[in-house]
Amino acid sequence: MTAAKNTPAKQQGSNSGAIFPLIAIPACFVLSTLVFLFVFGDPTHFVDNDPTKDPLPGDYFGTIYKGGWVVPVLLGIFFVTVVFVFERMITLNKAGGAGKVDSFVRSIKGLLDRGDISAAIAACDKQKGSVANVVRAGLTKYAEMESLTGMAKEEKILAIQKEVEEATTLELPMLEKNLSILATIASIATLLGLFGTVLGMIRAFAALATAGAPDSTALATGISEALINTALGIGTSAVAIIFYNIFTTRIDGMTYRIDEAGFSLSQTFAAKHH
């Protein structure tokens, strides 16, 4: 019954969650292209105000612009990383509920020990979030099994456990949504940065070969421009890896608290109904 009531809200949240990446990712790449062309590519960063010429000495914006077409791609990936880091932060904070999850689970255990199911359900309504939603589903089934006759105790315990598992199955996809995007970025950002660096090195050495006499200044400039791609790729990958691990750790913690609360429900029911 509880799962059926939650289904429309879950479907609406799932639909909005599916649409968000389709809007956010292209928007990030459009923004990165505009930043590349009109901020880094501003003529004031180059000799004679000409973007086709070398960047001014010490002007990093101009140097980044000379990194080539891979730079706006890497910038777009970085913006995507930032957007989904904030999106996951907001989602997981909401999923945690109004108060601390550990305190909430302890309070539920205490209310269960006293047999105050209605107060425990009220605590779930006050807490909100994914953990509270799962616990509330289990508590509702707990109360239903207490009033049900003609059913073996083992079957009632299994029904409570099944309700908790089903509610958990509804909540977990929302918690883990879009983490695959961060995982993908963590894998490809460095490789794409190295790809841009290789292209830049090819251009630098090709220019030297065409010029004839070796020019150490031109070579150093070309290499610094090429390495911009590596710096962007490694930096983006590092941010994605760090926050991916932070988010998965938080999700694991929530899942553990859900399992803990579900175990307490079944154990309390078994202890009170010999």
N, C-alpha and C positions, 0 to 999 in steps of 0.2 A: 504493500500500500504506500509506504513512504517513498520507495523508489519511483513509483508511478507518479506521485505528486511532484517529485523533483525533476522528472524528465523534461517538461517543457522549458524550465529555466536552464537546465543543462544543455538542451539543444540550442537555445538562444545564445548561451555563452559560447558554445562550440562554434556556431555560425559566425559570430562576431570575431572569435579568435582565429578562424580560418581566413576571414577577409582582411584582418589587420596586416599580416605579412605581405599580402598582395598589394596593399597600398603603401606600406612603410618602406619596403625594399626599393621599388622604383623611385619613390620620393627621395630616398637617401642618395641614389646614384644621380638623380637630376641635380640635387643640391651640391654634390661633390664636383660635378662638371661645371656648375656655375662658379663655385669657389676656385676651381683650378683655372678657369679662363679669366675671371674678372678680379680675383684677389691675388693669386700667385702670378697670374699672367699680366698684371697691370704694368703698363709701359714704364712707370717710374722705377721699376726694379731692374731696369736693363740699361746698358750703355746706349747713349743717344736716344733714350726712350723708345728703343726698338726691340720688341720681344724676340726677334730673329737673331739678335746679337747676344753677346755674353752677358750674364747677370753682373750687377755692380759688385765690387769687392765686399765680401762680408754680408751680402744681401741673401738671406736664406730663402725668402719667398721666391726670388728669381731662380735660385739654384733648384728648388723643388719643382718649379715650372719646367725647367730643362730636363727633368727626370723622364719626360716622355709620356706617352698615352697611358702607360700602366699606372701612373700616379693617380689620376682621377678614379680609376677602378679601385685602387687600394684605399683611397679616401672614402669612396662609397662603402666599401666593406667595413671600414672603421666606423663610419656613421651608423651603419646597420648594427654593428656590435653595441654601440652606445645606446641606440634606441631599444634594443631587445634586453640589454642589461637593466635599463630602467623599467621596461615592461614587466620583466620577471620579478624585479624588486617589489613593484606595486602589487602584482598578483600574489606573491608569496606572503607579503605582509597582510593582505586581506585574508588569505587562506589560514594564517595563523590565528586570526580572530582578534577580539578586543583586548584580551589580556594574555599573560604568559601561558604558553601551552602546558608547561610542567605543572604550574599551580592549578590550572584548570583540571588536568587529569587527576591530581591528588584530591581536589575537592570532590570530583565525581566518585572516586573510590570511597571517600568518607561518607558521602550521601548514600552510596550503595550499601555500605556496612550497616548504616542505620535503617536501611530499607525505605528511604524517602525518595521514591522514584520520581514523583511529581516535581520535587525540588531539583533533582538532577536534570530533568528535562528543561525546567526553567533556567537552570545554569547554562545549558547548551544554547537556549534561545538568546541569552544575554551575551555569551561568548562569541557565537557565530563563527564562520570560517569552516574550512574543510574538516578539521579534527572534530569540531563540535557537531557538524552535520552527520558524520559517521556515528559518533557516540549517541546522538539523538535517535538515529535510526535503530541502533541496538537497544536503547532504553525503551523505545516504543514497542519493539518486538518483545522485550523482557516483560513489560506490563501486560502485553497481550497473552503471553505464555502463562503468566501467573493466574490470569482469570480463565484460562482454557482448561476444560476437564476432558477426561477420556483420552489423554495422550501421555505416552511414557515420558519420564523425566529426561532420558537420553535424547529422545526425539525433540523435546523442547530446547534442550541445550544446543543441539545441532541446528535448529531453526534460528536461534539467536546468533550463532556463529555465521550461518549462511547470510543472514541479514547484514551483519557487519561487513562480511566479505563483498557483498553486492554493493553496499554503500561506498566501500573503499574503491571498488572498481569504477564507480561513477566519478569519484573525486580525483584519482591519480592522473588521468589524462590531462585535466586542467592544470595540475601542478607541473607536469613534465612538458607541456606544450611549448614549442619554440626552442627548447633546449638543444634540439638537433641542429638548429641554425647556428648556435654558438659553437657546437662541436665541429660542425663543418668548417666554419671560419677559422677555428683554431688549427685545423689541419691544412687548409689551403692558403692562408694569408702569407705564411713564410715562403711557401713555394712560389706564389705569385710575385712576391717581392724579389726573390732570387731570379725569377724569369725576367723581370724588369731590369735588374742589375746586369744580367748577361746581355740583354739587348743594348743597354747603355755602353757596356764595355766594347761591344762590337762596333758601335758607332764611333767611339773614341779612337779605337785603333785604326779604323777605316779612314777617319779624318787625318790621322797622323801619316798613314801610308800615302794618302793623296797629296798631302802637303810636301812630302819629300823629306826635308831635314827634320829630325826629331825635335819636338817642342815640349819641354818638361812642364811648362805652365799649362799648355793646352791639355796635356795628358792628365795632369793633376785635376784640372777642372772637370774633364770628362769623367774621371773616376769618381769624384765627389758627387757629381750629378747622378751617376749610375747607382751609387751606394744609398742614395735617398730612398730608392725602392726597397732595398733590404731593410733599412731602418723602419719604414712604414709597415712593411710586412711583419717583421719580428715584433714590433710594438703592438700591432693589432692582434696578432696571435697570442701574445702574452696576456693581454687584457681578456680575451675570450676564454683562455684556459683558466685563468684565476677565477673569473666569475662563474664559469661552468662548474668548477669544483665547489665553489661556495654554495651555489644553488642546489647541486645534487646532494651536498651534505645536509642542507636544510630540509630537503624533501625526504631524505632518509630518516632524519630526526622526527619529522611529522609522521611518517609511516610507522616508525617504532612506537610513537605515542599512541597511534591508532590501534596497533596490535596489542599494546599494553592495556588499553581501555577495553578492548574486545575480550581479552583474556580475563580481565577482572569481572566483566559482565557474566561470562559463562561460569567462572569459578564461584562467584557469589550466588548465582542461581542454584548451582549444584549443592552448595553448602546449606542454603536455606530451605531446600526441598529434598529431604532425604527419602 
